[in-house]
Structures are given as C-alpha cells and as structure tokens.
Amino acid sequence: MNSMTQKLASKTKFPQHVTLNNIDVSCDYLSKLKQDIESNVQSTFPKEAEKINTCLSQLSETSSIFQSTLEVFFFFFFFFFFFFFF
C-alpha cells in the first residue's frame, strides 16, 4: 500500500473500501495502458511486437483477475447484507 492509500485507509471507517476502489481504478488503468501500448507497438518495436503482445495479454489477465475479485466481493457483500437485514 502506498502512503496516500494508508492515510486514506486510516481515516476511513472502512479501509476495505479504499482497497476495493484501488482495485477498480487499477483495472481501468491496466485497460488504458494496454490500449496505448497496442496502438504504438507495431510502429515502435516491429521486431518485438509478438513478445510485447504476449505481455499485453498478461495485463488483460491481471485486469480480469482484479475484476473477478471485485465481483466476488460484491456478491458476498450483498448476499450477507440481504441475508441478515431482510
């Protein structure tokens, strides 16, 4: 955790929300990073394009894992909420 995240987490009643937000933002940034690199890889590194595209696919996988983590959390959060409060 970086220092700004630690400060926010210590000030909030729910530090998990800061972490979940960071995961969500990371998914967005990974997607944007992949798109930016893909748009320039052929013209900048034509010989290494295949290797770079392999790495980019790993970025997509990482983003998918992050997104799945968020979906699982929210599923269990809402299940817990409705189970105990309704």
VENPEPE-V635886 format. One record per backbone hydrogen bond with DSSP energy under -0.5 kcal/mol. NH is the residue of the N-H (numbers start at 0). CO is the residue of the C=O. If there is no record, write none. Layout:
nh = [NH & NH]
co = [CO & CO]
//
This chain:
nh = [5 & 6 & 7 & 8 & 9 & 10 & 11 & 16 & 17 & 18 & 19 & 20 & 21 & 22 & 23 & 24 & 25 & 26 & 27 & 28 & 29 & 30 & 31 & 32 & 33 & 34 & 35 & 36 & 37 & 38 & 39 & 39 & 40 & 41 & 43 & 44 & 48 & 51 & 52 & 53 & 54 & 55 & 56 & 57 & 58 & 59 & 60 & 61 & 62 & 63 & 64 & 65 & 66 & 67 & 68 & 69 & 70 & 71 & 72 & 73 & 74 & 75 & 76 & 77 & 78 & 79 & 80 & 81 & 82 & 83 & 84 & 85]
co = [1 & 2 & 3 & 4 & 5 & 6 & 7 & 13 & 13 & 14 & 15 & 16 & 17 & 18 & 19 & 20 & 21 & 22 & 23 & 24 & 25 & 26 & 27 & 28 & 29 & 30 & 31 & 32 & 33 & 34 & 35 & 36 & 36 & 37 & 39 & 40 & 45 & 47 & 48 & 49 & 50 & 51 & 52 & 53 & 54 & 55 & 56 & 57 & 58 & 59 & 60 & 61 & 62 & 63 & 64 & 65 & 66 & 67 & 68 & 69 & 70 & 71 & 72 & 73 & 74 & 75 & 76 & 77 & 78 & 79 & 80 & 81]
//
